[in-house]
Amino acid sequence: MGSIEEGFTFTVYKGSKAGSIVKSTNHQDELQRDQVLLKITHSGLCGTDQHYRSADQVLGHEGAGIVKDVGPDVRDLKKGDRVGFGYLHDSCGRCEQCLTGKETFCPERVMYGIGDFHNGSFASHAVWREAYLFKIPDSIPNEYAAPLMCGGATVFNALEMYGVRSTDRVGIIGIGGLGHLAIQFAAKMGCEVVVFSGTDSKKEEAMKLGAMEFYAMKDVKGPEDLQKIKPLNHLLITTSAKPDYALYASILAPGAVIFPLTVAEGNFEFPYMPMLLAGIRVQGSVVAPRAIHNKMMEFAAVHNIKPMIEKFPLNKEGIEKAFEHLAHGEIRYRGVLVAQD
């Protein structure tokens, strides 16, 4: 990397039209205003990264690293601090959404895949605004902090922003990259966690993570097979495939909220009359705004919540191997790319 005073050049890994990983470089002039230069030590691999593998942009949005230098207007961070960043790069700071702590819905938001295409976590370094970096608690190593920047922030935001209470029954469909974190957060919040998975293979794991009930769906033929389940107040969808909502409609309590949390094509389909008669709500949700993101990190530190990870080298070969494992469903449960220097 070049000298900071003259600007600097660092390694990045981009997607391409063919879907192959391209090693490239990014040049940055000297830091301006509240910009921060950080050396990336770890990057999470998220399912969303698959969607941008064919785009000409730096990949990755679950970064964790160390501050190497700061711009003239940086107020709180200093060299050597451990920080992370996620899906949101920037927002206007002036609109109603920003002023009420919901900047993830800002009409001028800059998010992964939408703007700032030359920065990402699949890189040796990144330049980020201080306002969109998060200090990592001392008790959380960077390798575990990285997946929390999106996976953790996504599930915690659904639980925190929309009023889930400790007395609620929370259903979670799937025990993957999002699901295994959702189980931990909901359980530590005091909720009754009810897990639905395809088979019994992950039952013991789910119970260790904090689930109180577990149901394998492979033998469920219709809603009548779920009738003995006490109604749920919330239902988090953490699988890439959309579930058959007709199966779950009968076990949702009046006023229950459904949270679709994964990226999927097509339309949302739910039985019409059961939704009306029970006052069921579907709540769209994205990653956490900054205030909730910070709460998530603090909560994870206090309650020792951490992702289950599989490590790969943060280089072209390691990224390609991690993507291959992800595509075949072989990662339990978050891939983490580790810098090699």
Kinemage of the C-alpha trace (Angstrom):
@kinemage 1
@onewidth
@group {chain A} dominant
@subgroup {mainchain}
@vectorlist {calphas} color= white
{ca met a 1} P 0.000 0.000 0.000
{ca gly a 2} L 1.289 3.507 -0.832
{ca ser a 3} L 2.040 6.174 1.752
{ca ile a 4} L -0.955 7.751 3.437
{ca glu a 5} L 0.312 11.278 2.828
{ca glu a 6} L 0.353 10.769 -0.948
{ca gly a 7} L -2.816 8.738 -1.108
{ca phe a 8} L -2.786 4.972 -1.094
{ca thr a 9} L -3.591 1.929 -3.169
{ca phe a 10} L -4.965 -1.310 -1.778
{ca thr a 11} L -6.209 -4.690 -2.937
{ca val a 12} L -9.892 -5.390 -3.582
{ca tyr a 13} L -11.815 -8.373 -4.909
{ca lys a 14} L -14.633 -7.635 -7.330
{ca gly a 15} L -17.388 -9.478 -9.070
{ca ser a 16} L -17.549 -9.707 -12.840
{ca lys a 17} L -20.076 -10.254 -15.591
{ca ala a 18} L -18.957 -13.879 -15.840
{ca gly a 19} L -19.357 -14.366 -12.085
{ca ser a 20} L -15.648 -14.966 -11.505
{ca ile a 21} L -13.735 -13.180 -8.756
{ca val a 22} L -11.375 -10.468 -10.012
{ca lys a 23} L -8.419 -9.236 -7.966
{ca ser a 24} L -7.992 -5.513 -8.498
{ca thr a 25} L -6.798 -2.345 -6.762
{ca asn a 26} L -8.431 0.803 -5.470
{ca his a 27} L -6.652 4.132 -5.164
{ca gln a 28} L -7.704 6.646 -2.551
{ca asp a 29} L -6.403 10.188 -2.212
{ca glu a 30} L -5.643 11.487 1.263
{ca leu a 31} L -8.470 11.138 3.740
{ca gln a 32} L -11.101 13.869 3.742
{ca arg a 33} L -13.474 15.079 6.462
{ca asp a 34} L -14.605 12.110 8.605
{ca gln a 35} L -13.138 9.361 6.431
{ca val a 36} L -11.385 6.475 8.150
{ca leu a 37} L -8.869 4.075 6.660
{ca leu a 38} L -9.095 0.610 8.124
{ca lys a 39} L -7.182 -2.568 7.497
{ca ile a 40} L -9.638 -5.417 7.078
{ca thr a 41} L -8.775 -8.461 9.160
{ca his a 42} L -11.974 -10.451 8.589
{ca ser a 43} L -14.968 -10.401 6.270
{ca gly a 44} L -18.164 -12.349 6.579
{ca leu a 45} L -19.655 -14.045 3.534
{ca cys a 46} L -23.391 -13.411 3.223
{ca gly a 47} L -25.946 -14.975 0.911
{ca thr a 48} L -26.573 -11.495 -0.491
{ca asp a 49} L -23.023 -11.465 -1.858
{ca gln a 50} L -24.115 -14.147 -4.311
{ca his a 51} L -26.524 -11.667 -5.880
{ca tyr a 52} L -23.711 -9.241 -6.710
{ca arg a 53} L -21.095 -11.722 -7.830
{ca ser a 54} L -21.853 -10.769 -11.448
{ca ala a 55} L -21.587 -7.014 -10.771
{ca asp a 56} L -18.514 -4.878 -11.388
{ca gln a 57} L -18.087 -3.850 -7.765
{ca val a 58} L -16.040 -4.681 -4.705
{ca leu a 59} L -17.808 -7.503 -2.905
{ca gly a 60} L -18.525 -7.976 0.790
{ca his a 61} L -20.451 -6.072 3.433
{ca glu a 62} L -19.538 -7.738 6.724
{ca gly a 63} L -16.225 -6.121 7.534
{ca ala a 64} L -14.117 -6.097 10.678
{ca gly a 65} L -10.716 -4.501 10.981
{ca ile a 66} L -8.341 -2.050 12.614
{ca val a 67} L -8.212 1.733 12.151
{ca lys a 68} L -4.976 2.723 10.396
{ca asp a 69} L -5.569 6.445 9.857
{ca val a 70} L -8.309 9.065 10.248
{ca gly a 71} L -9.431 12.186 8.412
{ca pro a 72} L -9.338 15.688 9.939
{ca asp a 73} L -12.957 15.665 11.135
{ca val a 74} L -12.936 12.258 12.813
{ca arg a 75} L -13.920 12.771 16.439
{ca asp a 76} L -14.088 9.472 18.293
{ca leu a 77} L -12.040 6.831 16.504
{ca lys a 78} L -8.261 6.598 16.713
{ca lys a 79} L -5.526 4.454 15.232
{ca gly a 80} L -5.625 0.919 16.568
{ca asp a 81} L -9.368 0.829 17.315
{ca arg a 82} L -11.207 -2.294 16.211
{ca val a 83} L -14.249 -1.449 14.106
{ca gly a 84} L -16.742 -3.062 11.803
{ca phe a 85} L -19.085 -2.014 9.020
{ca gly a 86} L -22.135 -3.425 7.342
{ca tyr a 87} L -24.667 -2.958 4.569
{ca leu a 88} L -25.250 0.791 4.943
{ca his a 89} L -22.493 3.102 3.698
{ca asp a 90} L -24.111 6.523 3.984
{ca ser a 91} L -27.368 8.493 4.231
{ca cys a 92} L -28.415 12.133 3.935
{ca gly a 93} L -28.741 12.864 7.653
{ca arg a 94} L -31.509 15.431 7.020
{ca cys a 95} L -34.701 13.568 6.079
{ca glu a 96} L -37.384 12.375 8.477
{ca gln a 97} L -36.075 8.822 8.336
{ca cys a 98} L -32.555 9.871 9.294
{ca leu a 99} L -33.747 12.234 12.017
{ca thr a 100} L -35.857 9.501 13.634
{ca gly a 101} L -33.137 6.858 13.639
{ca lys a 102} L -34.384 4.952 10.604
{ca glu a 103} L -31.650 5.935 8.159
{ca thr a 104} L -31.757 2.518 6.488
{ca phe a 105} L -34.927 3.839 4.773
{ca cys a 106} L -33.412 7.199 3.771
{ca pro a 107} L -34.308 8.017 0.127
{ca glu a 108} L -30.658 8.966 -0.452
{ca arg a 109} L -29.184 5.976 1.373
{ca val a 110} L -26.059 4.361 -0.035
{ca met a 111} L -26.168 0.636 0.536
{ca tyr a 112} L -24.211 -2.351 -0.649
{ca gly a 113} L -24.980 -2.983 -4.297
{ca ile a 114} L -26.526 0.476 -4.738
{ca gly a 115} L -23.541 2.827 -4.490
{ca asp a 116} L -19.933 3.252 -3.326
{ca phe a 117} L -18.991 0.318 -5.528
{ca his a 118} L -15.233 0.676 -4.923
{ca asn a 119} L -15.447 -0.158 -1.202
{ca gly a 120} L -16.292 -3.485 0.383
{ca ser a 121} L -15.084 -6.062 2.874
{ca phe a 122} L -13.480 -8.408 0.320
{ca ala a 123} L -10.369 -6.251 0.381
{ca ser a 124} L -7.145 -5.539 2.219
{ca his a 125} L -8.408 -2.103 3.302
{ca ala a 126} L -11.498 0.109 3.093
{ca val a 127} L -12.248 3.806 3.443
{ca trp a 128} L -15.407 4.466 5.424
{ca arg a 129} L -17.161 7.378 7.062
{ca glu a 130} L -16.699 7.355 10.828
{ca ala a 131} L -20.448 7.768 11.299
{ca tyr a 132} L -21.064 4.363 9.692
{ca leu a 133} L -18.418 2.391 11.542
{ca phe a 134} L -19.100 0.433 14.732
{ca lys a 135} L -16.630 -0.104 17.560
{ca ile a 136} L -16.251 -3.779 18.358
{ca pro a 137} L -16.585 -4.681 22.066
{ca asp a 138} L -13.420 -6.004 23.691
{ca ser a 139} L -14.958 -9.418 24.354
{ca ile a 140} L -15.830 -10.106 20.695
{ca pro a 141} L -12.937 -11.212 18.437
{ca asn a 142} L -13.004 -9.804 14.897
{ca glu a 143} L -13.686 -13.216 13.372
{ca tyr a 144} L -17.001 -13.356 15.228
{ca ala a 145} L -17.770 -9.646 14.896
{ca ala a 146} L -17.705 -9.687 11.086
{ca pro a 147} L -20.840 -11.854 10.563
{ca leu a 148} L -22.725 -9.787 13.143
{ca met a 149} L -22.381 -6.733 10.891
{ca cys a 150} L -25.144 -8.006 8.601
{ca gly a 151} L -26.423 -11.387 9.815
{ca gly a 152} L -26.624 -10.287 13.434
{ca ala a 153} L -27.896 -6.817 12.586
{ca thr a 154} L -30.654 -8.214 10.370
{ca val a 155} L -32.213 -10.558 12.917
{ca phe a 156} L -31.677 -8.278 15.918
{ca asn a 157} L -33.332 -5.377 14.103
{ca ala a 158} L -36.515 -7.383 13.536
{ca leu a 159} L -36.655 -8.274 17.222
{ca glu a 160} L -35.719 -4.840 18.574
{ca met a 161} L -37.351 -2.312 16.242
{ca tyr a 162} L -40.782 -3.893 16.046
{ca gly a 163} L -41.582 -4.510 19.674
{ca val a 164} L -40.907 -8.179 20.323
{ca arg a 165} L -41.369 -8.756 24.067
{ca ser a 166} L -39.777 -11.243 26.426
{ca thr a 167} L -43.185 -12.859 26.971
{ca asp a 168} L -43.694 -13.552 23.250
{ca arg a 169} L -43.432 -16.828 21.411
{ca val a 170} L -41.077 -16.384 18.481
{ca gly a 171} L -41.077 -18.883 15.628
{ca ile a 172} L -37.963 -19.178 13.487
{ca ile a 173} L -38.004 -21.007 10.162
{ca gly a 174} L -34.548 -22.309 9.302
{ca ile a 175} L -31.278 -22.834 11.183
{ca gly a 176} L -28.797 -21.328 8.760
{ca gly a 177} L -26.667 -18.197 8.695
{ca leu a 178} L -29.486 -15.989 9.980
{ca gly a 179} L -31.519 -18.570 11.850
{ca his a 180} L -28.823 -19.746 14.255
{ca leu a 181} L -28.235 -16.122 15.284
{ca ala a 182} L -31.954 -15.376 15.559
{ca ile a 183} L -32.364 -18.310 17.963
{ca gln a 184} L -29.619 -16.962 20.221
{ca phe a 185} L -30.832 -13.352 20.254
{ca ala a 186} L -34.492 -14.244 20.836
{ca ala a 187} L -33.649 -16.747 23.565
{ca lys a 188} L -31.401 -14.298 25.423
{ca met a 189} L -34.199 -11.707 25.207
{ca gly a 190} L -36.327 -14.142 27.211
{ca cys a 191} L -38.649 -15.241 24.418
{ca glu a 192} L -40.026 -18.738 23.940
{ca val a 193} L -38.174 -19.765 20.792
{ca val a 194} L -39.856 -22.286 18.494
{ca val a 195} L -37.773 -23.601 15.600
{ca phe a 196} L -38.985 -25.149 12.347
{ca ser a 197} L -36.514 -27.050 10.178
{ca gly a 198} L -36.696 -29.520 7.335
{ca thr a 199} L -35.486 -32.536 9.290
{ca asp a 200} L -34.454 -33.532 12.809
{ca ser a 201} L -30.743 -33.291 11.960
{ca lys a 202} L -30.294 -29.894 13.615
{ca lys a 203} L -32.604 -30.396 16.575
{ca glu a 204} L -29.902 -30.912 19.200
{ca glu a 205} L -27.998 -27.901 17.892
{ca ala a 206} L -31.097 -25.699 17.935
{ca met a 207} L -31.890 -26.646 21.523
{ca lys a 208} L -28.324 -25.877 22.622
{ca leu a 209} L -28.588 -22.456 20.965
{ca gly a 210} L -31.692 -21.657 23.019
{ca ala a 211} L -34.749 -23.133 21.308
{ca met a 212} L -37.495 -24.422 23.610
{ca glu a 213} L -39.408 -26.332 20.926
{ca phe a 214} L -38.357 -27.890 17.623
{ca tyr a 215} L -40.464 -29.204 14.760
{ca ala a 216} L -39.235 -31.087 11.689
{ca met a 217} L -41.372 -30.186 8.683
{ca lys a 218} L -40.518 -33.149 6.458
{ca asp a 219} L -43.513 -35.140 7.695
{ca val a 220} L -45.971 -32.237 7.872
{ca lys a 221} L -48.598 -32.728 5.189
{ca gly a 222} L -51.002 -29.956 6.156
{ca pro a 223} L -51.993 -27.440 8.852
{ca glu a 224} L -53.700 -30.169 10.867
{ca asp a 225} L -50.282 -31.654 11.655
{ca leu a 226} L -49.326 -28.474 13.518
{ca gln a 227} L -52.529 -28.022 15.511
{ca lys a 228} L -50.961 -28.925 18.860
{ca ile a 229} L -48.477 -26.066 18.684
{ca lys a 230} L -49.271 -23.116 20.929
{ca pro a 231} L -49.801 -19.998 18.726
{ca leu a 232} L -46.831 -17.822 17.830
{ca asn a 233} L -46.653 -14.045 18.260
{ca his a 234} L -43.892 -13.619 15.690
{ca leu a 235} L -42.523 -15.669 12.811
{ca leu a 236} L -39.048 -14.984 11.374
{ca ile a 237} L -38.295 -16.382 7.927
{ca thr a 238} L -34.556 -17.019 7.649
{ca thr a 239} L -34.476 -19.532 4.787
{ca ser a 240} L -33.675 -18.596 1.190
{ca ala a 241} L -36.750 -20.478 0.000
{ca lys a 242} L -40.154 -19.006 0.793
{ca pro a 243} L -42.222 -21.280 3.051
{ca asp a 244} L -45.740 -22.536 2.442
{ca tyr a 245} L -47.525 -19.976 4.606
{ca ala a 246} L -50.766 -21.971 4.515
{ca leu a 247} L -49.045 -24.435 6.861
{ca tyr a 248} L -48.258 -21.753 9.417
{ca ala a 249} L -51.403 -19.605 9.241
{ca ser a 250} L -53.234 -21.730 11.799
{ca ile a 251} L -50.500 -21.411 14.461
{ca leu a 252} L -50.162 -17.626 14.336
{ca ala a 253} L -51.758 -15.803 17.269
{ca pro a 254} L -54.133 -12.884 16.647
{ca gly a 255} L -52.015 -9.864 15.734
{ca ala a 256} L -48.967 -11.996 14.951
{ca val a 257} L -46.192 -10.483 12.851
{ca ile a 258} L -44.340 -12.234 10.030
{ca phe a 259} L -40.800 -11.064 9.223
{ca pro a 260} L -39.422 -12.147 5.823
{ca leu a 261} L -35.680 -11.579 6.345
{ca thr a 262} L -33.988 -13.090 3.300
{ca val a 263} L -33.688 -11.891 -0.286
{ca ala a 264} L -36.021 -13.790 -2.621
{ca glu a 265} L -37.618 -13.267 -6.009
{ca gly a 266} L -41.339 -13.408 -6.727
{ca asn a 267} L -44.361 -12.412 -4.682
{ca phe a 268} L -45.319 -12.879 -1.071
{ca glu a 269} L -48.358 -15.172 -0.861
{ca phe a 270} L -50.448 -15.731 2.263
{ca pro a 271} L -53.985 -17.078 2.731
{ca tyr a 272} L -56.243 -14.042 2.495
{ca met a 273} L -59.027 -14.705 5.002
{ca pro a 274} L -56.821 -16.060 7.817
{ca met a 275} L -54.806 -12.853 7.593
{ca leu a 276} L -57.913 -10.690 7.887
{ca leu a 277} L -59.623 -12.702 10.603
{ca ala a 278} L -56.544 -12.879 12.839
{ca gly a 279} L -55.181 -9.405 12.103
{ca ile a 280} L -51.860 -10.840 10.968
{ca arg a 281} L -49.208 -8.363 9.809
{ca val a 282} L -46.290 -8.791 7.423
{ca gln a 283} L -43.400 -6.561 8.409
{ca gly a 284} L -40.651 -5.750 5.931
{ca ser a 285} L -37.286 -5.336 7.632
{ca val a 286} L -33.714 -4.681 6.535
{ca val a 287} L -30.441 -4.373 8.423
{ca ala a 288} L -30.360 -2.351 11.623
{ca pro a 289} L -29.988 1.427 11.728
{ca arg a 290} L -26.918 2.558 13.633
{ca ala a 291} L -28.449 2.974 17.090
{ca ile a 292} L -29.915 -0.524 17.014
{ca his a 293} L -26.739 -1.906 15.451
{ca asn a 294} L -24.748 -0.627 18.435
{ca lys a 295} L -27.301 -2.175 20.807
{ca met a 296} L -26.913 -5.452 18.970
{ca met a 297} L -23.145 -5.435 19.458
{ca glu a 298} L -23.487 -4.599 23.154
{ca phe a 299} L -26.167 -7.275 23.638
{ca ala a 300} L -24.037 -9.885 21.883
{ca ala a 301} L -21.067 -9.008 24.091
{ca val a 302} L -23.056 -9.181 27.339
{ca his a 303} L -24.774 -12.462 26.473
{ca asn a 304} L -21.844 -14.120 24.705
{ca ile a 305} L -23.726 -14.478 21.434
{ca lys a 306} L -21.504 -15.418 18.549
{ca pro a 307} L -21.940 -16.941 15.117
{ca met a 308} L -20.783 -20.429 14.234
{ca ile a 309} L -18.154 -19.874 11.574
{ca glu a 310} L -16.058 -21.611 8.927
{ca lys a 311} L -12.872 -19.806 7.903
{ca phe a 312} L -11.363 -19.265 4.454
{ca pro a 313} L -8.371 -17.186 3.300
{ca leu a 314} L -9.170 -13.650 2.188
{ca asn a 315} L -7.744 -14.068 -1.294
{ca lys a 316} L -9.105 -14.987 -4.718
{ca glu a 317} L -8.882 -18.727 -4.158
{ca gly a 318} L -10.362 -18.519 -0.664
{ca ile a 319} L -13.273 -16.363 -1.813
{ca glu a 320} L -14.090 -18.722 -4.664
{ca lys a 321} L -13.946 -21.728 -2.347
{ca ala a 322} L -16.185 -19.991 0.201
{ca phe a 323} L -18.724 -19.153 -2.508
{ca glu a 324} L -18.676 -22.784 -3.644
{ca his a 325} L -19.356 -24.027 -0.120
{ca leu a 326} L -22.135 -21.459 0.270
{ca ala a 327} L -23.779 -22.454 -3.012
{ca his a 328} L -23.839 -26.107 -1.942
{ca gly a 329} L -25.187 -25.338 1.534
{ca glu a 330} L -22.044 -26.704 3.171
{ca ile a 331} L -21.242 -23.814 5.525
{ca arg a 332} L -22.334 -24.070 9.153
{ca tyr a 333} L -23.269 -21.343 9.468
{ca arg a 334} L -21.336 -18.225 8.425
{ca gly a 335} L -18.292 -18.154 6.177
{ca val a 336} L -15.526 -15.837 7.361
{ca leu a 337} L -12.643 -14.706 5.155
{ca val a 338} L -9.418 -14.146 7.077
{ca ala a 339} L -6.697 -11.707 5.962
{ca gln a 340} L -3.407 -13.459 5.260
{ca asp a 341} L -1.030 -10.709 6.425
